[in-house]
Amino acid sequence: MGRQNPGRIPQKFRLSLVDDETHNTLRSIRFGRAKLIYGLITAVLALMLIAYLLFAFTPLRTTIPGYPNAHSRRQAVANAIKIDSLENAVSRWNLYAESLSRVLTGEASIDLDSLVRTSTARYLSDKDRAELARRDSVLQATVIKEEQFGVGSGAERDLPLEGIHFFTPLKGVVAKGYDRVVYPGIDVTAPTGTVVSAVLDGTVIFTGWDAEQGYIILIQHRDNLLSIYTNNQKLLRNSGDAVKAGTPIALVGGTSRQAQTDHLHFELWQNGQSLDPTRFISF
């Protein structure tokens, strides 16, 4: 018997399950061409859905090239925390630099709250080093000239530093000496919790905290003198407080990461120039 309609495309199909030994038909499914296409599309979509679920909700997703693993995610979180800490440190140093800049130029104390909100400081400039050095020289010359004629000091005459009696901030051993260029201050070792006192009468112009130097306090005195106390574990005075010589202002210790012993870092400045505290104070 010859083939009938050899070029005809079949429109109906049958899928049968046959016993190989008895050749009995166990199950038979009939379907048309449309159902065949629909079934193939459904099977493909089902396979795609299963693959998506496997890669989206199982550890298999880590096999995808470029997908971050657990270590990469932990490192990203750690980097984000470090960046946030660095931003906070920069903001604190901006505040410190702005306060010091205003004191050295004889300007009024700043509004600390507004400076923190803006997170800007005039001390950090986009000028090059030559321009900053020129401005610093002009500032020093202006300050010296004003002091020469008593501008901004009223009717009082500035006393020489040798004639001023400084109160010792704390008794201890000078562990690190003064160097005008490298280290414009001294480190005085003392047990944790030792009381730090103001060296002269004055006004607290800045209080703050730094991850490396602990709590910081700056006091403005007469004769354009500025004293700086860092590496404190607690402050006893706030910005704007008036203090007398010998007044407790802080408790030292427990903050330095670099030194093996607790110490007070102390600096003394006049007219924008750092001074060696050991010349005027007996520790």
DACOR-V748141 format. One record per pair of residues at least 12 apart in sequence whose ideal C-beta (glycine too) atoms are under 10 Angstrom apart, sorted by sequence separation. I is the first residue (numbers start at 1). J is the second residue. D is the distance in Angstrom with one decimal. If there is no record, write none. Layout:
BEGIN
i->I j->J d->D
i->I j->J d->D
END
This chain:
BEGIN
i->15 j->27 d->8.6
i->16 j->28 d->4.4
i->17 j->29 d->8.6
i->55 j->67 d->9.2
i->98 j->110 d->5.9
i->110 j->122 d->9.7
i->174 j->186 d->5.4
i->175 j->187 d->4.7
i->176 j->188 d->8.9
i->205 j->217 d->9.1
i->206 j->218 d->4.1
i->207 j->219 d->10.0
i->216 j->228 d->7.2
i->217 j->229 d->5.1
i->218 j->230 d->9.4
i->236 j->248 d->5.3
i->237 j->249 d->4.8
i->252 j->264 d->4.6
i->266 j->278 d->9.9
i->268 j->280 d->7.4
i->15 j->28 d->7.1
i->16 j->29 d->7.7
i->99 j->112 d->8.0
i->174 j->187 d->7.1
i->175 j->188 d->7.0
i->176 j->189 d->9.2
i->204 j->217 d->6.3
i->205 j->218 d->5.2
i->206 j->219 d->8.8
i->216 j->229 d->7.2
i->217 j->230 d->8.1
i->236 j->249 d->5.5
i->237 j->250 d->7.6
i->251 j->264 d->10.0
i->252 j->265 d->9.4
i->268 j->281 d->8.0
i->14 j->28 d->6.0
i->15 j->29 d->4.6
i->16 j->30 d->9.4
i->98 j->112 d->9.1
i->173 j->187 d->9.3
i->174 j->188 d->5.7
i->175 j->189 d->4.8
i->204 j->218 d->7.1
i->205 j->219 d->7.0
i->206 j->220 d->9.1
i->215 j->229 d->8.7
i->216 j->230 d->4.8
i->235 j->249 d->7.1
i->236 j->250 d->5.8
i->250 j->264 d->8.3
i->252 j->266 d->10.0
i->14 j->29 d->7.0
i->15 j->30 d->8.0
i->95 j->110 d->8.5
i->107 j->122 d->9.9
i->172 j->187 d->9.2
i->173 j->188 d->6.9
i->174 j->189 d->8.0
i->175 j->190 d->9.9
i->203 j->218 d->9.7
i->204 j->219 d->5.6
i->205 j->220 d->4.9
i->213 j->228 d->9.9
i->215 j->230 d->7.7
i->216 j->231 d->8.5
i->217 j->232 d->6.9
i->235 j->250 d->5.1
i->236 j->251 d->7.1
i->266 j->281 d->8.5
i->13 j->29 d->8.8
i->14 j->30 d->5.0
i->15 j->31 d->7.4
i->99 j->115 d->8.4
i->172 j->188 d->4.2
i->173 j->189 d->4.9
i->202 j->218 d->9.5
i->203 j->219 d->6.8
i->204 j->220 d->8.0
i->214 j->230 d->6.5
i->215 j->231 d->8.1
i->216 j->232 d->7.3
i->234 j->250 d->6.5
i->235 j->251 d->8.1
i->13 j->30 d->7.3
i->14 j->31 d->7.9
i->95 j->112 d->6.8
i->98 j->115 d->5.9
i->105 j->122 d->9.7
i->171 j->188 d->8.3
i->172 j->189 d->5.0
i->173 j->190 d->8.3
i->202 j->219 d->4.4
i->203 j->220 d->5.3
i->213 j->230 d->4.2
i->214 j->231 d->4.9
i->215 j->232 d->4.1
i->232 j->249 d->8.5
i->233 j->250 d->8.1
i->234 j->251 d->4.4
i->266 j->283 d->8.7
i->12 j->30 d->6.7
i->13 j->31 d->5.7
i->170 j->188 d->6.2
i->172 j->190 d->4.1
i->201 j->219 d->9.1
i->202 j->220 d->5.3
i->203 j->221 d->8.3
i->212 j->230 d->9.1
i->213 j->231 d->5.7
i->214 j->232 d->5.4
i->215 j->233 d->6.7
i->217 j->235 d->5.6
i->219 j->237 d->8.5
i->232 j->250 d->4.0
i->233 j->251 d->5.5
i->234 j->252 d->9.0
i->12 j->31 d->7.5
i->13 j->32 d->7.3
i->104 j->123 d->9.7
i->169 j->188 d->7.5
i->170 j->189 d->9.6
i->171 j->190 d->7.5
i->172 j->191 d->8.6
i->198 j->217 d->9.0
i->200 j->219 d->7.7
i->202 j->221 d->3.9
i->212 j->231 d->9.1
i->213 j->232 d->8.7
i->214 j->233 d->6.2
i->215 j->234 d->6.5
i->216 j->235 d->8.4
i->217 j->236 d->8.8
i->231 j->250 d->9.3
i->232 j->251 d->6.2
i->233 j->252 d->6.9
i->234 j->253 d->9.2
i->264 j->283 d->9.6
i->12 j->32 d->5.4
i->13 j->33 d->7.4
i->95 j->115 d->5.7
i->101 j->121 d->7.6
i->102 j->122 d->8.5
i->168 j->188 d->9.3
i->170 j->190 d->5.2
i->199 j->219 d->7.9
i->200 j->220 d->9.8
i->201 j->221 d->6.6
i->202 j->222 d->7.4
i->206 j->226 d->9.9
i->210 j->230 d->7.6
i->214 j->234 d->9.1
i->215 j->235 d->4.9
i->217 j->237 d->6.7
i->229 j->249 d->6.8
i->230 j->250 d->9.3
i->232 j->252 d->5.6
i->233 j->253 d->5.3
i->234 j->254 d->8.9
i->11 j->32 d->6.2
i->12 j->33 d->7.5
i->15 j->36 d->9.6
i->94 j->115 d->7.5
i->95 j->116 d->6.6
i->100 j->121 d->9.9
i->101 j->122 d->6.3
i->102 j->123 d->8.9
i->169 j->190 d->9.6
i->170 j->191 d->9.8
i->196 j->217 d->8.2
i->198 j->219 d->5.7
i->200 j->221 d->4.4
i->201 j->222 d->7.3
i->205 j->226 d->8.1
i->210 j->231 d->9.5
i->214 j->235 d->9.6
i->215 j->236 d->9.9
i->217 j->238 d->9.3
i->218 j->239 d->8.8
i->229 j->250 d->5.9
i->231 j->252 d->6.5
i->232 j->253 d->7.7
i->233 j->254 d->4.2
i->234 j->255 d->9.7
i->10 j->32 d->9.6
i->11 j->33 d->5.3
i->13 j->35 d->8.5
i->94 j->116 d->9.0
i->98 j->120 d->8.3
i->99 j->121 d->9.0
i->101 j->123 d->4.3
i->172 j->194 d->7.4
i->199 j->221 d->7.7
i->200 j->222 d->7.3
i->206 j->228 d->8.9
i->208 j->230 d->9.7
i->217 j->239 d->8.7
i->219 j->241 d->9.2
i->221 j->243 d->9.6
i->227 j->249 d->9.5
i->230 j->252 d->9.5
i->231 j->253 d->7.5
i->232 j->254 d->8.8
i->233 j->255 d->5.6
i->10 j->33 d->7.6
i->11 j->34 d->9.2
i->12 j->35 d->9.6
i->13 j->36 d->6.2
i->98 j->121 d->4.1
i->100 j->123 d->7.3
i->101 j->124 d->9.6
i->171 j->194 d->8.3
i->198 j->221 d->8.5
i->200 j->223 d->9.0
i->202 j->225 d->7.7
i->209 j->232 d->9.1
i->219 j->242 d->9.8
i->229 j->252 d->8.3
i->231 j->254 d->8.7
i->232 j->255 d->6.8
i->233 j->256 d->10.0
i->9 j->33 d->8.1
i->12 j->36 d->9.6
i->91 j->115 d->9.1
i->92 j->116 d->9.2
i->94 j->118 d->9.4
i->95 j->119 d->8.9
i->97 j->121 d->5.3
i->98 j->122 d->6.4
i->99 j->123 d->9.0
i->170 j->194 d->5.4
i->202 j->226 d->8.6
i->217 j->241 d->9.7
i->219 j->243 d->6.4
i->221 j->245 d->9.0
i->231 j->255 d->5.3
i->91 j->116 d->6.9
i->94 j->119 d->6.6
i->96 j->121 d->8.7
i->97 j->122 d->8.6
i->98 j->123 d->5.5
i->169 j->194 d->9.8
i->170 j->195 d->6.9
i->200 j->225 d->6.6
i->202 j->227 d->7.4
i->207 j->232 d->9.7
i->230 j->255 d->8.4
i->231 j->256 d->5.1
i->94 j->120 d->6.9
i->95 j->121 d->7.1
i->97 j->123 d->3.7
i->98 j->124 d->8.6
i->169 j->195 d->9.3
i->170 j->196 d->5.5
i->199 j->225 d->8.6
i->209 j->235 d->8.6
i->217 j->243 d->9.6
i->230 j->256 d->9.0
i->91 j->118 d->10.0
i->94 j->121 d->3.8
i->96 j->123 d->8.8
i->97 j->124 d->6.5
i->169 j->196 d->5.4
i->170 j->197 d->6.9
i->200 j->227 d->7.1
i->208 j->235 d->9.0
i->231 j->258 d->9.9
i->91 j->119 d->5.2
i->93 j->121 d->8.3
i->94 j->122 d->9.5
i->95 j->123 d->9.8
i->169 j->197 d->5.5
i->199 j->227 d->5.2
i->207 j->235 d->5.4
i->219 j->247 d->9.5
i->231 j->259 d->8.0
i->90 j->119 d->8.3
i->91 j->120 d->9.5
i->94 j->123 d->7.4
i->168 j->197 d->7.3
i->169 j->198 d->7.5
i->198 j->227 d->7.2
i->207 j->236 d->9.9
i->233 j->262 d->8.3
i->91 j->121 d->9.0
i->93 j->123 d->9.2
i->94 j->124 d->6.3
i->167 j->197 d->5.9
i->169 j->199 d->5.6
i->199 j->229 d->9.0
i->207 j->237 d->7.1
i->219 j->249 d->7.3
i->232 j->262 d->10.0
i->90 j->121 d->9.6
i->93 j->124 d->8.7
i->167 j->198 d->6.8
i->168 j->199 d->7.5
i->198 j->229 d->8.6
i->204 j->235 d->9.0
i->207 j->238 d->6.0
i->208 j->239 d->8.7
i->231 j->262 d->7.5
i->87 j->119 d->8.5
i->104 j->136 d->9.6
i->166 j->198 d->9.9
i->167 j->199 d->5.1
i->197 j->229 d->9.4
i->207 j->239 d->5.0
i->217 j->249 d->5.7
i->231 j->263 d->6.0
i->232 j->264 d->7.3
i->106 j->139 d->9.7
i->166 j->199 d->4.7
i->167 j->200 d->6.9
i->196 j->229 d->5.6
i->204 j->237 d->5.1
i->206 j->239 d->5.9
i->207 j->240 d->9.3
i->217 j->250 d->5.7
i->230 j->263 d->9.7
i->231 j->264 d->5.8
i->232 j->265 d->9.2
i->90 j->124 d->8.9
i->105 j->139 d->6.4
i->165 j->199 d->9.5
i->166 j->200 d->6.3
i->167 j->201 d->9.4
i->203 j->237 d->9.9
i->204 j->238 d->6.6
i->205 j->239 d->6.6
i->206 j->240 d->9.9
i->207 j->241 d->8.9
i->216 j->250 d->9.1
i->230 j->264 d->7.6
i->231 j->265 d->4.9
i->104 j->139 d->7.4
i->164 j->199 d->9.4
i->165 j->200 d->8.4
i->196 j->231 d->9.5
i->204 j->239 d->5.5
i->205 j->240 d->8.0
i->215 j->250 d->6.4
i->229 j->264 d->6.3
i->230 j->265 d->4.3
i->231 j->266 d->9.2
i->104 j->140 d->9.2
i->106 j->142 d->9.1
i->164 j->200 d->7.2
i->196 j->232 d->6.4
i->203 j->239 d->9.0
i->204 j->240 d->6.4
i->205 j->241 d->9.8
i->214 j->250 d->9.3
i->215 j->251 d->8.7
i->229 j->265 d->7.5
i->230 j->266 d->8.0
i->105 j->142 d->8.6
i->106 j->143 d->7.2
i->203 j->240 d->7.1
i->204 j->241 d->4.7
i->215 j->252 d->9.5
i->228 j->265 d->7.9
i->229 j->266 d->5.9
i->230 j->267 d->8.0
i->101 j->139 d->9.6
i->105 j->143 d->7.9
i->194 j->232 d->9.9
i->196 j->234 d->9.7
i->203 j->241 d->7.2
i->204 j->242 d->7.9
i->214 j->252 d->8.8
i->228 j->266 d->7.0
i->229 j->267 d->8.2
i->104 j->143 d->7.8
i->194 j->233 d->10.0
i->196 j->235 d->9.3
i->197 j->236 d->9.8
i->198 j->237 d->8.3
i->202 j->241 d->9.7
i->203 j->242 d->5.4
i->204 j->243 d->6.4
i->214 j->253 d->8.5
i->216 j->255 d->9.9
i->227 j->266 d->7.3
i->228 j->267 d->4.0
i->106 j->146 d->7.6
i->193 j->233 d->7.5
i->196 j->236 d->8.3
i->202 j->242 d->7.6
i->203 j->243 d->7.3
i->214 j->254 d->7.4
i->215 j->255 d->7.0
i->227 j->267 d->7.2
i->228 j->268 d->7.7
i->106 j->147 d->9.9
i->190 j->231 d->9.9
i->192 j->233 d->6.8
i->193 j->234 d->8.6
i->195 j->236 d->8.2
i->201 j->242 d->7.9
i->202 j->243 d->6.0
i->214 j->255 d->2.7
i->226 j->267 d->8.1
i->227 j->268 d->5.7
i->228 j->269 d->7.3
i->201 j->243 d->6.9
i->202 j->244 d->8.7
i->207 j->249 d->9.3
i->213 j->255 d->6.9
i->214 j->256 d->6.9
i->226 j->268 d->7.5
i->227 j->269 d->7.8
i->185 j->228 d->7.1
i->187 j->230 d->9.6
i->188 j->231 d->9.6
i->200 j->243 d->8.8
i->201 j->244 d->5.3
i->202 j->245 d->8.5
i->204 j->247 d->10.0
i->207 j->250 d->9.0
i->212 j->255 d->8.3
i->213 j->256 d->7.5
i->214 j->257 d->9.4
i->225 j->268 d->7.1
i->226 j->269 d->4.3
i->184 j->228 d->9.4
i->185 j->229 d->9.8
i->187 j->231 d->7.9
i->199 j->243 d->9.9
i->200 j->244 d->8.7
i->201 j->245 d->5.4
i->211 j->255 d->8.8
i->212 j->256 d->7.8
i->213 j->257 d->9.3
i->225 j->269 d->7.2
i->226 j->270 d->7.4
i->106 j->151 d->9.0
i->185 j->230 d->8.3
i->198 j->243 d->4.5
i->200 j->245 d->5.1
i->201 j->246 d->9.5
i->202 j->247 d->9.5
i->204 j->249 d->7.4
i->210 j->255 d->8.6
i->212 j->257 d->6.2
i->213 j->258 d->9.8
i->224 j->269 d->8.4
i->225 j->270 d->5.2
i->226 j->271 d->9.5
i->106 j->152 d->6.0
i->197 j->243 d->8.9
i->198 j->244 d->6.9
i->199 j->245 d->6.6
i->200 j->246 d->9.4
i->201 j->247 d->8.7
i->209 j->255 d->8.7
i->211 j->257 d->7.9
i->212 j->258 d->7.6
i->224 j->270 d->5.6
i->225 j->271 d->8.8
i->226 j->272 d->9.1
i->228 j->274 d->9.6
i->197 j->244 d->9.5
i->198 j->245 d->5.9
i->199 j->246 d->8.6
i->221 j->268 d->9.5
i->223 j->270 d->6.9
i->224 j->271 d->5.1
i->197 j->245 d->7.7
i->198 j->246 d->6.7
i->214 j->262 d->9.8
i->221 j->269 d->10.0
i->223 j->271 d->8.8
i->224 j->272 d->8.3
i->226 j->274 d->9.7
i->227 j->275 d->9.9
i->197 j->246 d->5.1
i->198 j->247 d->4.9
i->216 j->265 d->9.1
i->218 j->267 d->9.2
i->221 j->270 d->9.1
i->224 j->273 d->9.7
i->226 j->275 d->9.8
i->197 j->247 d->6.3
i->198 j->248 d->8.2
i->199 j->249 d->9.8
i->214 j->264 d->10.0
i->225 j->275 d->8.5
i->227 j->277 d->8.6
i->196 j->247 d->10.0
i->197 j->248 d->5.7
i->198 j->249 d->5.3
i->214 j->265 d->9.0
i->218 j->269 d->9.5
i->195 j->247 d->10.0
i->196 j->248 d->7.1
i->197 j->249 d->6.5
i->198 j->250 d->9.5
i->213 j->265 d->6.8
i->195 j->248 d->4.8
i->196 j->249 d->5.7
i->197 j->250 d->8.8
i->195 j->249 d->8.5
i->196 j->250 d->4.2
i->227 j->281 d->10.0
i->166 j->221 d->9.6
i->195 j->250 d->7.8
i->196 j->251 d->6.8
i->194 j->250 d->9.5
i->195 j->251 d->6.3
i->196 j->252 d->5.4
i->164 j->221 d->8.9
i->194 j->251 d->7.0
i->195 j->252 d->7.9
i->196 j->253 d->9.8
i->164 j->222 d->8.7
i->169 j->227 d->7.8
i->193 j->251 d->5.3
i->194 j->252 d->4.9
i->164 j->223 d->7.4
i->166 j->225 d->9.4
i->170 j->229 d->9.3
i->192 j->251 d->8.0
i->193 j->252 d->7.4
i->194 j->253 d->6.8
i->169 j->229 d->6.6
i->192 j->252 d->7.1
i->193 j->253 d->6.1
i->164 j->225 d->8.0
i->166 j->227 d->8.9
i->190 j->251 d->10.0
i->191 j->252 d->8.2
i->192 j->253 d->3.2
i->193 j->254 d->8.3
i->161 j->223 d->8.0
i->190 j->252 d->5.4
i->191 j->253 d->6.8
i->192 j->254 d->5.1
i->159 j->222 d->8.4
i->160 j->223 d->9.1
i->189 j->252 d->9.3
i->190 j->253 d->7.0
i->192 j->255 d->9.5
i->158 j->222 d->7.9
i->159 j->223 d->6.5
i->161 j->225 d->8.1
i->188 j->252 d->8.4
i->189 j->253 d->9.6
i->158 j->223 d->4.6
i->156 j->222 d->7.7
i->157 j->223 d->9.5
i->158 j->224 d->7.7
i->156 j->223 d->8.8
i->158 j->225 d->9.6
i->199 j->266 d->8.4
i->194 j->262 d->8.0
i->196 j->264 d->5.9
i->200 j->268 d->9.8
i->153 j->222 d->8.3
i->187 j->256 d->8.7
i->192 j->261 d->9.6
i->193 j->262 d->8.8
i->194 j->263 d->9.8
i->199 j->268 d->7.6
i->153 j->223 d->7.9
i->189 j->259 d->8.3
i->191 j->261 d->9.2
i->192 j->262 d->4.9
i->194 j->264 d->7.8
i->196 j->266 d->8.6
i->153 j->224 d->8.3
i->189 j->260 d->10.0
i->190 j->261 d->8.8
i->191 j->262 d->6.7
i->152 j->224 d->8.8
i->187 j->259 d->7.1
i->189 j->261 d->5.2
i->190 j->262 d->6.5
i->189 j->262 d->6.9
i->190 j->263 d->6.6
i->187 j->261 d->9.2
i->189 j->263 d->4.6
i->190 j->264 d->6.1
i->188 j->263 d->5.9
i->189 j->264 d->8.2
i->147 j->223 d->8.7
i->187 j->263 d->4.5
i->188 j->264 d->4.9
i->147 j->224 d->6.9
i->167 j->244 d->8.9
i->168 j->245 d->10.0
i->169 j->246 d->9.5
i->186 j->263 d->9.2
i->187 j->264 d->7.2
i->188 j->265 d->8.1
i->146 j->224 d->9.5
i->167 j->245 d->4.2
i->168 j->246 d->8.8
i->186 j->264 d->8.7
i->187 j->265 d->5.4
i->188 j->266 d->6.3
i->199 j->277 d->8.3
i->166 j->245 d->7.7
i->167 j->246 d->4.6
i->185 j->264 d->9.8
i->186 j->265 d->7.5
i->187 j->266 d->7.9
i->165 j->245 d->7.9
i->167 j->247 d->8.7
i->169 j->249 d->8.5
i->170 j->250 d->9.6
i->172 j->252 d->8.7
i->185 j->265 d->5.7
i->186 j->266 d->5.7
i->143 j->224 d->7.4
i->164 j->245 d->10.0
i->169 j->250 d->9.1
i->185 j->266 d->5.9
i->186 j->267 d->7.9
i->199 j->280 d->8.7
i->170 j->252 d->6.6
i->183 j->265 d->9.4
i->185 j->267 d->3.7
i->186 j->268 d->9.0
i->199 j->281 d->6.6
i->169 j->252 d->9.0
i->176 j->259 d->8.5
i->184 j->267 d->5.9
i->185 j->268 d->7.8
i->175 j->259 d->7.5
i->183 j->267 d->9.5
i->184 j->268 d->9.0
i->185 j->269 d->9.4
i->175 j->260 d->9.9
i->184 j->269 d->8.0
i->175 j->261 d->7.1
i->176 j->263 d->8.0
i->173 j->261 d->9.3
i->175 j->263 d->5.8
i->178 j->266 d->9.6
i->172 j->261 d->9.9
i->174 j->263 d->9.3
i->175 j->264 d->9.9
i->176 j->265 d->8.4
i->178 j->267 d->8.8
i->184 j->273 d->9.1
i->185 j->274 d->7.2
i->188 j->277 d->8.9
i->172 j->262 d->9.6
i->173 j->263 d->8.9
i->178 j->268 d->9.1
i->184 j->274 d->3.6
i->185 j->275 d->9.6
i->186 j->276 d->7.8
i->188 j->278 d->9.7
i->172 j->263 d->7.5
i->183 j->274 d->9.4
i->184 j->275 d->8.5
i->185 j->276 d->9.2
i->186 j->277 d->5.6
i->116 j->208 d->9.9
i->172 j->264 d->7.3
i->174 j->266 d->9.5
i->184 j->276 d->9.0
i->185 j->277 d->7.4
i->186 j->278 d->6.5
i->112 j->205 d->9.8
i->170 j->263 d->9.7
i->180 j->273 d->8.4
i->181 j->274 d->9.4
i->188 j->281 d->9.7
i->190 j->283 d->9.7
i->109 j->203 d->8.3
i->112 j->206 d->7.7
i->170 j->264 d->5.8
i->180 j->274 d->5.9
i->189 j->283 d->9.8
i->109 j->204 d->9.7
i->110 j->205 d->8.8
i->112 j->207 d->8.8
i->169 j->264 d->6.5
i->179 j->274 d->9.4
i->180 j->275 d->8.8
i->186 j->281 d->9.3
i->188 j->283 d->5.5
i->109 j->205 d->5.4
i->110 j->206 d->8.8
i->112 j->208 d->8.6
i->170 j->266 d->8.6
i->178 j->274 d->7.9
i->180 j->276 d->7.7
i->109 j->206 d->8.3
i->169 j->266 d->5.8
i->178 j->275 d->8.2
i->179 j->276 d->9.0
i->186 j->283 d->7.8
i->178 j->276 d->4.2
i->169 j->268 d->9.9
i->177 j->276 d->8.3
i->178 j->277 d->6.8
i->177 j->277 d->10.0
i->178 j->278 d->6.5
i->177 j->278 d->7.4
i->178 j->279 d->8.6
i->103 j->205 d->6.0
i->166 j->268 d->8.4
i->102 j->205 d->8.2
i->103 j->206 d->8.3
i->174 j->277 d->8.9
i->102 j->206 d->9.6
i->174 j->278 d->6.5
i->100 j->205 d->8.9
i->99 j->205 d->6.0
i->100 j->206 d->7.7
i->99 j->206 d->4.1
i->161 j->268 d->9.0
i->98 j->206 d->9.1
i->99 j->207 d->9.7
i->169 j->277 d->8.5
i->99 j->208 d->8.5
i->161 j->270 d->7.2
i->168 j->277 d->9.8
i->174 j->283 d->5.6
i->96 j->206 d->6.8
i->173 j->283 d->7.6
i->95 j->206 d->7.5
i->109 j->220 d->8.3
i->166 j->277 d->8.1
i->171 j->282 d->9.0
i->172 j->283 d->6.1
i->96 j->208 d->6.2
i->158 j->270 d->9.4
i->169 j->281 d->7.5
i->171 j->283 d->6.7
i->95 j->208 d->6.1
i->158 j->271 d->9.7
i->166 j->279 d->10.0
i->168 j->281 d->5.7
i->170 j->283 d->7.8
i->96 j->210 d->7.6
i->161 j->275 d->7.3
i->166 j->280 d->5.2
i->167 j->281 d->8.1
i->168 j->282 d->6.3
i->169 j->283 d->8.2
i->93 j->208 d->9.3
i->95 j->210 d->9.9
i->103 j->218 d->7.3
i->165 j->280 d->9.1
i->166 j->281 d->4.6
i->168 j->283 d->6.3
i->92 j->208 d->5.8
i->103 j->219 d->10.0
i->164 j->280 d->7.1
i->165 j->281 d->9.7
i->166 j->282 d->8.8
i->92 j->209 d->7.0
i->93 j->210 d->7.3
i->96 j->213 d->9.3
i->99 j->216 d->9.8
i->103 j->220 d->5.8
i->162 j->279 d->8.6
i->92 j->210 d->5.5
i->100 j->218 d->7.1
i->102 j->220 d->10.0
i->106 j->224 d->7.7
i->161 j->279 d->7.8
i->162 j->280 d->7.4
i->92 j->211 d->8.3
i->93 j->212 d->9.9
i->99 j->218 d->6.4
i->161 j->280 d->5.7
i->93 j->213 d->10.0
i->96 j->216 d->6.8
i->104 j->224 d->8.5
i->88 j->209 d->9.9
i->89 j->210 d->6.9
i->92 j->213 d->9.6
i->95 j->216 d->9.9
i->99 j->220 d->9.8
i->103 j->224 d->8.7
i->88 j->210 d->9.7
i->89 j->211 d->5.9
i->96 j->218 d->8.2
i->104 j->226 d->7.6
i->88 j->211 d->8.2
i->89 j->212 d->8.0
i->103 j->226 d->5.6
i->147 j->270 d->9.6
i->92 j->216 d->8.7
i->147 j->271 d->6.5
i->86 j->211 d->9.7
i->146 j->271 d->9.5
i->85 j->211 d->7.2
i->100 j->226 d->7.7
i->99 j->226 d->10.0
i->112 j->239 d->6.3
i->143 j->270 d->9.8
i->144 j->271 d->6.7
i->100 j->228 d->8.3
i->112 j->240 d->9.4
i->143 j->271 d->5.0
i->144 j->272 d->9.3
i->110 j->239 d->9.8
i->143 j->272 d->6.0
i->144 j->273 d->9.9
i->109 j->239 d->7.8
i->142 j->272 d->10.0
i->143 j->273 d->9.3
i->109 j->240 d->7.6
i->140 j->271 d->7.3
i->96 j->228 d->9.4
i->139 j->271 d->9.8
i->140 j->272 d->5.7
i->139 j->272 d->6.6
i->140 j->273 d->7.7
i->96 j->230 d->9.8
i->136 j->272 d->7.9
i->99 j->239 d->8.8
i->104 j->269 d->7.5
i->106 j->271 d->9.7
i->103 j->269 d->8.3
i->104 j->270 d->9.9
i->106 j->272 d->9.9
i->104 j->271 d->8.0
i->105 j->272 d->8.2
i->104 j->272 d->4.5
i->100 j->269 d->8.4
i->103 j->272 d->9.1
i->104 j->273 d->9.4
i->101 j->272 d->9.8
i->100 j->272 d->9.6
END
